[in-house]
């Protein structure tokens, strides 16, 4: 048996899915898209439960709607559990009226029942069941009430078989009956309605007889039939609402009161700035820096213990160096920043689950339109704070081609989790006491770069027409700590897996290049190694932003094209082979890094943040832009702009240093 969970976004569908399946769940991607696919088995049974993407209608207008509709129409589904937000049922019922037109049994789960009571909403379940002609269960996924009853109904199959029809006026109902009578498809009612709406997919099944019926029905109205059908649905929904739902609350809700503050036209942007500053201050400032020191010290001790152990076992000098100076130094440099990433992931997850992120994307839509983007572009930017690859791929839901390509090219400018170690390393060392401020300033510099680049692209290249942006503003909720923990844990593990494999390989290669000369002599000084020779070929590129010819900087920056976190790993390895190294893997006071000034350090950070992203993100850009030529154009634009910004920062900083 297979059960599909269907519902609006922010209806608590995924929370309910986690309760129904427990930990026995599989996560993947729908074919050809990045929208997450979750499936699992109902607790104590072999019943498969599939969590479909959150949608508002079974229309082909968004990627989520297309996925959900195709799955419901093409797969073998035994039951649909329609998850309803009890605090906004009128909106949720629109999707319900469409699901009930499918030839699939439907069970309605009224979620957030506790919030409905708090908001003064009284629901007559018996009347709702009679009007929708299906079984309805009241639940609260957050409070875990009614979930056991829902599970038992699914297992036992005691579900009222709906014969839901006749919600339109007599002209439409007559036309639908005639179309259904001449069809030999399953889901006849659904396809008949879609034929009247002139849905492109349903039109493939139309016959000349169907077209004659459609034209006759159309002649009775002076409006688009899709709008007529929608109006009829809402008319029916309003009748059910008046019969079964009573609202006694008169005072403004907590959400209304909070929206007066967070969506205030004067205060919204300053509040957003303060919130994002606080996030990066906590992640890269005092709290984050302390966690780096603690983990870094542990890795130092582990490196010393490993050295002693291997030498005691009679290991050769080069093998000890490979393990300690290569693998442990490279991988350990990144592991030191994992606590910081967890802080960042946690804070972002708290904002998302509280309902704030949906509001800021809605509010910024008006501002984004002035630069050729829309509120839809903010979603990839937010995802990009974790990883640029899924962020770039999520832009495919944007309809306007110009806006989509702009978003794809601009998303890598957002500091992702792999760039956080670079920010922390330099901010903590060169801006002691002001690391949080320096880190947060780079985030806001990224916003400036995005705005400038969008204006430039929209003016001379893409000429986009921003997509219309319709977004639900869910009620503010206290974040579910269980969900936040699960989300943060999943992202952290994914980061370690993805970064770890790349860094281990890159660290071994880097160790080999810095340990041997071109004549393959082992143990040569770092400046006589193969790595130094390669770095010297590109050192001139970074001279205008650092004021020094340094091969280590060139090597580290180029390593960032493989993976941005590799910038820090390569510095840790190179530092280990320099003459003067202080205690600690990440505190570089060697002759190789001593030439950095605050100005050149900030410039170097900016270059690594805004230059071409890692290979994975470049591959994602190639896939989404649709051609190698456009991908190379994006890479050259990003890297060229990063170089110009870094040079300007360094030259301006050096001028300020001279004046002061």
C-alpha positions in Angstrom: 0.0 0.0 0.0 1.2 3.5 -0.9 0.1 6.7 0.8 0.8 10.2 -0.5 0.9 13.2 1.8 -0.4 16.3 -0.1 -0.9 19.8 1.3 0.0 23.5 1.1 3.4 24.8 2.0 3.8 25.4 5.8 0.8 23.2 6.6 3.0 21.0 8.8 3.0 18.2 6.3 6.7 17.3 6.7 6.5 17.4 10.5 3.5 15.0 10.2 5.5 12.8 7.8 8.3 12.5 10.3 5.8 11.4 13.0 4.2 8.9 10.8 7.4 7.3 9.6 9.7 7.9 12.6 13.3 7.5 11.6 12.6 4.9 8.9 12.7 7.3 5.9 14.5 7.6 2.6 15.6 11.0 1.1 16.4 11.6 -2.5 15.6 14.0 -5.4 12.7 13.9 -7.8 14.1 13.1 -11.3 15.5 16.1 -13.0 15.0 18.6 -10.1 16.5 19.4 -6.7 13.2 19.4 -4.8 13.7 16.9 -2.0 11.8 13.6 -2.1 11.0 11.9 1.2 9.5 8.5 1.5 9.3 6.0 4.4 7.2 3.4 6.0 4.3 4.0 8.4 5.3 3.0 11.9 4.9 -0.7 12.5 3.8 -1.5 8.9 4.9 -2.0 5.4 2.8 0.9 4.1 4.9 3.3 2.1 4.4 7.0 2.8 5.5 9.6 0.3 5.8 13.3 1.2 5.0 15.3 -1.9 6.2 18.9 -2.3 4.1 21.6 -0.8 1.6 23.0 -3.3 -1.5 25.2 -3.6 -3.2 23.6 -6.6 -2.8 20.7 -9.1 -1.8 23.0 -11.9 1.4 22.9 -14.0 2.6 26.4 -13.2 5.4 25.6 -10.8 7.9 22.7 -10.6 6.4 21.6 -7.3 2.9 21.5 -8.7 4.1 19.6 -11.8 5.9 17.0 -9.6 2.9 16.5 -7.3 0.4 16.2 -10.1 2.4 13.9 -12.3 3.0 11.6 -9.2 -0.7 11.5 -8.4 -1.8 10.8 -11.9 0.9 8.4 -13.0 1.9 6.4 -9.9 -0.1 3.7 -8.2 -1.4 5.4 -5.0 -3.9 3.8 -2.7 -4.6 6.8 -0.4 -4.1 10.5 -0.3 -3.7 12.2 3.1 -4.6 15.8 2.5 -2.9 17.8 5.2 -4.9 21.0 6.0 -3.7 24.0 8.0 -6.6 24.4 10.5 -5.8 28.1 10.9 -6.3 28.9 7.2 -8.7 26.2 5.9 -10.4 28.3 3.2 -7.1 28.6 1.3 -6.2 24.9 1.9 -9.7 23.7 0.7 -8.9 24.9 -2.8 -6.4 22.1 -3.3 -8.8 19.7 -1.5 -11.5 20.3 -4.1 -9.0 19.3 -6.8 -7.7 16.2 -5.0 -11.3 14.9 -4.4 -11.8 14.9 -8.2 -9.2 12.2 -8.6 -10.1 8.5 -8.4 -8.1 8.0 -5.2 -9.5 7.7 -1.7 -8.8 10.8 0.3 -8.3 11.2 4.1 -8.2 14.8 5.4 -5.9 15.6 8.3 -6.8 19.0 9.9 -3.3 19.8 11.3 -2.5 22.6 13.9 -5.8 21.9 15.7 -4.3 23.4 18.9 -3.5 26.7 17.1 -7.1 26.8 15.7 -8.5 26.7 19.2 -6.0 29.4 20.3 -7.2 31.6 17.5 -10.8 31.1 18.3 -11.6 28.9 15.4 -14.4 26.3 16.0 -14.6 23.4 13.5 -17.7 21.1 13.1 -15.9 17.9 11.9 -19.2 16.1 11.3 -20.5 18.7 8.9 -17.2 18.9 7.1 -17.2 15.1 6.6 -20.7 15.2 5.2 -20.0 18.1 2.8 -16.7 16.7 1.6 -18.0 13.2 1.8 -14.7 11.8 3.2 -13.1 10.9 6.5 -11.5 13.8 8.5 -9.1 13.6 11.5 -8.1 16.5 13.7 -4.4 16.4 14.6 -1.5 18.5 15.9 1.8 17.3 14.5 3.6 19.7 16.9 1.8 18.5 20.0 1.6 14.9 18.7 -2.1 14.7 19.3 -4.5 12.8 17.0 -1.5 11.2 15.2 -2.1 7.7 16.7 -5.7 7.8 15.5 -4.6 8.9 12.1 -2.1 6.0 11.9 -4.8 3.5 12.9 -7.3 4.7 10.3 -4.6 4.4 7.6 -3.7 0.9 8.7 -7.3 -0.3 9.1 -8.5 1.3 5.9 -11.7 2.6 7.5 -12.0 5.6 5.2 -15.2 7.0 3.9 -15.2 6.6 0.1 -16.0 10.0 -1.3 -18.3 10.5 -4.3 -17.5 14.1 -4.4 -19.1 16.0 -7.3 -21.6 18.6 -8.3 -19.9 21.7 -7.0 -20.3 23.8 -10.2 -23.3 25.4 -11.8 -25.6 23.3 -13.9 -24.1 24.4 -17.3 -20.6 23.3 -16.2 -21.9 20.1 -14.5 -23.7 19.1 -17.7 -20.7 19.6 -19.8 -18.5 17.6 -17.4 -20.9 14.7 -17.4 -20.9 14.6 -21.2 -17.1 14.7 -21.3 -16.8 12.0 -18.6 -19.3 9.7 -20.4 -17.0 9.6 -23.5 -13.7 9.0 -21.7 -12.0 5.7 -21.0 -9.4 7.2 -18.6 -9.0 6.9 -14.9 -9.4 10.2 -13.0 -12.2 11.1 -15.5 -13.6 13.9 -13.4 -10.2 15.6 -13.0 -9.4 15.4 -16.7 -12.9 16.6 -17.7 -12.4 19.7 -15.5 -8.9 20.3 -16.9 -10.3 20.1 -20.4 -12.7 22.9 -19.7 -9.8 24.9 -18.3 -7.9 24.1 -21.5 -5.0 22.7 -19.5 -2.2 21.7 -22.1 -1.7 18.2 -20.6 -5.4 17.3 -20.5 -5.9 18.7 -24.0 -3.8 15.8 -25.4 -6.8 13.5 -24.6 -9.4 15.8 -26.2 -11.5 14.5 -29.1 -13.6 16.5 -31.6 -16.6 15.7 -29.6 -14.9 17.1 -26.5 -14.0 20.3 -28.3 -17.7 20.8 -29.3 -18.8 20.4 -25.7 -16.1 22.8 -24.5 -17.1 25.4 -27.0 -20.7 25.1 -26.0 -19.9 25.6 -22.3 -17.5 28.4 -23.1 -20.2 30.3 -25.0 -22.3 30.6 -21.8 -19.6 32.7 -20.1 -17.8 35.9 -21.0 -14.7 35.0 -19.0 -11.8 32.7 -19.1 -13.0 29.2 -18.1 -10.1 28.6 -15.8 -11.2 31.7 -13.8 -14.9 30.5 -13.9 -13.9 27.1 -12.5 -11.8 28.8 -9.8 -14.7 31.1 -8.8 -17.1 28.1 -8.6 -14.6 26.3 -6.4 -14.4 29.2 -4.0 -18.2 29.7 -4.0 -18.5 26.1 -2.9 -15.7 26.5 -0.3 -17.4 29.6 1.2 -20.6 27.7 1.6 -18.9 24.9 3.5 -17.0 27.5 5.6 -20.2 29.2 6.6 -21.7 25.9 7.7 -18.8 24.2 9.5 -16.4 26.9 10.7 -17.0 29.6 13.3 -14.4 32.3 14.2 -14.9 34.0 17.5 -11.6 35.8 17.9 -11.8 39.5 17.5 -8.5 40.8 18.9 -5.4 40.8 16.6 -3.5 37.6 16.7 0.1 37.4 17.8 1.1 37.0 14.1 -0.7 40.2 13.2 1.0 42.1 16.0 4.4 40.8 15.1 3.9 41.6 11.4 3.2 45.2 12.3 6.9 45.2 13.5 8.7 42.9 11.1 6.8 44.0 8.0 6.8 47.7 8.9 7.9 49.6 5.8 10.4 51.6 7.8 11.6 49.0 10.3 11.7 45.8 8.2 15.0 46.4 6.5 16.9 47.6 9.6 15.5 44.6 11.5 16.7 42.3 8.8 20.2 43.9 8.8 20.4 43.5 12.6 19.3 39.9 12.5 21.8 38.9 9.8 24.5 40.8 11.6 23.8 38.9 14.8 23.8 35.6 13.0 27.3 36.2 11.5 28.5 37.8 14.7 27.6 34.7 16.7 28.8 32.3 14.1 32.2 34.0 13.3 32.6 36.2 16.3 33.2 35.5 19.9 31.2 32.2 20.2 32.4 30.8 16.9 36.0 31.8 17.4 36.1 30.1 20.8 34.8 26.9 19.4 37.5 27.0 16.7 40.2 27.3 19.3 38.9 24.5 21.4 38.6 22.0 18.4 41.9 23.3 17.0 43.7 22.5 20.2 42.2 19.0 20.3 43.4 18.4 16.7 46.9 19.7 17.6 47.1 17.2 20.5 45.8 14.5 18.2 48.5 15.4 15.6 51.2 15.3 18.3 49.9 11.9 19.6 49.9 10.5 16.1 53.5 11.7 15.5 54.7 10.0 18.7 52.7 6.8 18.0 53.9 6.4 14.4 57.5 7.1 15.3 57.3 4.6 18.1 56.1 2.0 15.6 59.1 2.7 13.4 57.3 4.6 10.7 59.5 6.5 8.2 59.8 10.3 8.4 58.0 10.9 5.1 55.0 8.7 6.1 54.7 10.5 9.4 54.8 13.8 7.5 52.2 12.6 5.1 49.8 11.6 7.8 50.4 14.5 10.2 51.5 17.5 8.0 49.3 16.4 5.1 46.1 14.6 6.0 45.6 15.7 9.6 46.7 19.3 8.9 44.4 19.6 5.9 41.3 17.8 7.2 41.8 19.1 10.7 41.8 22.7 9.5 38.3 22.3 8.2 37.0 20.2 11.1 38.0 23.0 13.4 35.2 25.1 11.8 32.4 22.5 12.0 31.1 24.0 15.3 30.8 27.4 13.6 28.9 25.9 10.7 26.6 24.2 13.1 25.9 27.6 14.8 25.2 29.1 11.4 23.0 26.3 10.3 21.1 26.4 13.6 20.4 30.1 13.4 19.2 30.0 9.8 17.0 27.0 10.6 15.4 28.9 13.5 14.6 31.8 11.2 13.1 29.5 8.6 10.9 27.5 10.9 9.7 30.5 12.8 8.1 31.9 9.6 10.4 35.0 9.4 12.2 34.0 6.2 9.0 33.8 4.2 8.2 37.3 5.3 11.5 38.9 4.4 11.4 37.3 1.0 7.9 38.8 0.5 9.0 42.2 1.7 12.2 42.3 -0.4 10.3 41.3 -3.6 9.4 45.0 -4.2 13.0 46.1 -3.8 14.4 43.2 -5.9 12.1 44.1 -8.8 14.0 47.4 -9.2 17.1 45.5 -10.1 15.5 42.9 -12.3 15.0 40.2 -9.7 12.0 39.1 -7.5 11.4 37.6 -4.1 11.8 34.2 -5.7 15.5 35.0 -6.1 15.9 35.3 -2.3 15.2 31.6 -1.8 18.4 30.5 -3.7 20.3 33.3 -1.8 19.2 31.9 1.5 19.9 28.3 0.5 23.3 29.6 -0.7 24.4 30.3 2.9 24.6 26.6 3.3 25.9 25.4 -0.1 25.9 27.0 -3.6 25.1 23.8 -5.5 21.5 23.2 -4.4 21.0 27.0 -4.3 21.9 27.3 -8.0 19.7 24.4 -8.9 16.8 25.8 -6.9 16.7 28.8 -9.3 15.1 26.6 -12.0 11.6 27.3 -10.4 12.0 31.0 -11.6 9.9 31.4 -14.8 11.6 34.4 -16.5 14.7 33.2 -18.3 16.7 36.4 -17.7 15.9 36.5 -14.0 16.7 32.9 -13.6 20.2 33.2 -15.3 20.9 36.3 -13.2 20.0 34.5 -10.0 22.2 31.5 -11.0 25.2 33.8 -11.6 24.7 35.9 -8.5 24.0 33.1 -6.0 27.7 32.1 -5.6 28.4 35.6 -4.2 26.6 34.7 -1.0 29.1 33.4 1.6 28.4 29.7 1.8 29.4 27.3 4.6 32.7 26.5 2.8 33.7 30.1 2.8 33.0 30.6 6.5 36.4 29.1 7.5 38.2 31.7 5.3 36.3 34.5 6.9 36.9 33.2 10.4 40.6 32.6 9.9 41.5 36.0 8.6 38.9 38.0 10.6 40.0 36.3 13.9 43.7 36.9 13.3 43.8 40.3 11.6 40.8 41.9 13.2 41.3 40.8 16.8 38.4 42.1 19.0 36.3 42.9 15.9 36.1 39.5 14.2 32.3 39.5 14.3 32.0 42.9 12.8 34.5 42.1 10.0 32.7 38.8 9.3 29.3 40.4 9.1 30.6 43.2 6.9 31.5 40.7 4.2 27.9 39.4 4.2 26.6 42.9 3.6 29.4 43.5 1.0 28.0 40.5 -0.8 24.6 42.1 -0.9 26.1 45.3 -2.4 28.0 43.2 -5.0 24.7 41.3 -5.9 22.8 44.6 -6.3 25.5 46.2 -8.4 25.9 43.0 -10.6 22.1 42.7 -11.0 21.8 46.3 -12.2 24.8 45.8 -14.6 23.4 42.5 -16.0 19.8 43.8 -16.3 21.0 47.0 -18.0 23.4 45.5 -20.6 22.7 41.8 -20.9 19.6 39.9 -19.7 16.9 42.5 -19.7 14.7 40.4 -17.4 11.1 40.7 -16.6 10.8 39.7 -12.9 8.4 36.8 -12.2 5.3 37.4 -10.2 5.9 36.4 -6.6 3.0 35.0 -4.6 4.1 33.7 -1.2 2.2 32.4 1.8 2.9 34.2 5.1 2.5 31.4 7.7 1.7 32.1 11.3 4.7 32.7 13.5 5.6 29.5 15.3 8.0 28.5 18.1 10.7 26.5 16.2 10.4 22.7 16.6 13.8 21.9 18.2 13.5 18.3 17.0 13.2 19.4 13.4 15.9 22.0 13.8 18.3 19.4 15.3 17.5 16.9 12.4 18.0 19.6 9.8 21.3 20.9 11.3 22.6 17.4 11.8 21.8 16.5 8.2 23.5 19.5 6.7 26.6 19.1 9.0 27.1 15.5 8.0 26.6 16.3 4.3 29.2 19.1 4.6 31.7 16.7 6.3 31.1 14.0 3.7 31.3 16.3 0.7 34.3 18.3 1.9 36.1 15.5 3.5 36.6 13.3 0.5 37.9 16.3 -1.6 40.1 17.6 1.1 41.8 14.3 1.9 42.7 13.8 -1.8 43.8 17.5 -2.3 45.8 17.4 1.0 47.8 14.4 -0.2 48.5 16.0 -3.5 49.5 19.3 -1.8 51.7 17.5 0.6 53.5 15.7 -2.2 54.1 18.9 -4.2 55.4 20.8 -1.2 57.6 17.9 0.1 59.4 17.3 -3.2 61.5 19.3 -5.6 61.2 19.1 -9.3 64.1 16.5 -9.1 62.0 14.5 -6.6 64.3 15.3 -3.7 62.4 14.9 -0.4 62.5 17.3 2.5 63.5 20.4 0.5 62.7 23.9 1.8 59.2 25.0 1.0 60.3 27.7 -1.4 62.2 25.2 -3.5 59.4 22.7 -3.8 57.3 21.9 -6.9 54.3 23.7 -5.2 56.3 26.9 -4.9 57.3 26.7 -8.6 53.7 26.3 -9.6 52.6 29.1 -7.3 55.2 31.5 -8.6 53.7 31.2 -12.1 50.5 32.9 -10.8 51.7 35.0 -7.9 51.7 38.2 -10.1 47.9 37.9 -10.4 47.5 38.5 -6.7 50.2 41.2 -6.3 47.7 44.2 -6.9 45.5 42.9 -4.0 48.3 42.0 -1.5 51.3 44.1 -2.4 53.6 41.1 -2.3 54.7 38.3 -4.6 53.8 35.2 -2.6 53.4 31.7 -4.1 51.5 30.4 -1.1 48.7 32.9 -1.6 48.4 32.0 -5.3 48.3 28.2 -4.5 45.7 28.6 -1.8 43.4 30.8 -3.9 43.6 28.5 -6.9 42.8 25.6 -4.6 39.6 27.4 -3.8 38.3 26.5 -7.3 38.3 22.8 -6.2 36.6 23.6 -2.9 36.5 26.9 -1.1 37.3 25.2 2.3 40.5 24.0 0.6 41.9 27.5 0.9 42.3 27.1 4.6 43.5 23.5 4.3 46.2 24.4 1.9 47.3 27.3 4.1 47.5 25.0 7.1 49.7 22.5 5.1 51.9 25.2 3.6 52.3 26.9 7.0 53.5 23.5 8.5 56.4 23.5 6.1 57.5 27.1 6.8 60.3 28.1 9.1 58.4 30.0 11.8 55.2 28.5 13.0 53.4 29.3 16.3 51.4 26.7 18.2 48.1 25.8 16.8 47.2 24.7 13.3 45.3 27.8 12.4 47.4 30.6 13.9 49.8 31.5 11.1 52.8 33.6 12.1 55.2 32.1 9.7 57.3 34.2 7.3 55.1 33.1 4.5 52.0 34.9 5.9 53.6 37.7 7.9 53.3 40.1 5.0 49.5 40.2 5.3 48.1 43.5 6.5 44.5 44.1 7.6 43.9 45.7 4.2 45.4 42.8 2.1 43.8 40.2 4.4 40.3 41.8 3.9 41.0 42.0 0.1 42.1 38.4 0.0 38.9 37.4 1.8 36.8 39.3 -0.6 38.5 37.7 -3.6 37.9 34.2 -2.3 34.3 35.0 -1.4 33.3 36.5 -4.8 35.5 34.6 -7.3 34.3 31.6 -9.2 32.9 29.0 -6.9 34.0 25.4 -6.4 33.9 22.8 -9.2 30.6 21.4 -8.0 28.9 24.8 -8.2 30.5 25.5 -11.6 29.1 22.2 -12.9 25.7 23.2 -11.5 25.9 26.5 -13.3 26.7 24.7 -16.5 23.7 22.5 -16.1 21.3 25.3 -15.3 22.6 27.9 -17.8 22.4 25.3 -20.5 25.7 25.9 -22.2 29.4 25.8 -21.6 29.8 29.2 -23.2 27.4 30.9 -20.7 29.0 29.0 -17.8 32.5 30.2 -18.8 31.1 33.7 -19.1 29.7 33.5 -15.6 33.0 32.2 -14.2 35.0 35.0 -15.9 32.5 37.6 -14.7 32.6 36.4 -11.1 36.4 36.1 -11.0 37.0 39.3 -12.8 34.6 41.2 -10.5 36.2 39.6 -7.4 39.7 40.7 -8.6 38.6 44.3 -9.2 36.8 44.5 -5.8 39.8 43.0 -4.0 42.2 45.4 -5.7 40.0 48.4 -4.8 39.7 47.2 -1.2 43.5 46.8 -0.9 44.4 50.1 -2.5 41.8 52.0 -0.5 42.9 50.3 2.7 46.6 51.1 2.0 45.7 54.7 1.3 43.8 54.9 4.6 46.8 53.3 6.4 49.1 55.9 4.9 46.8 58.8 5.9 46.4 57.5 9.5 
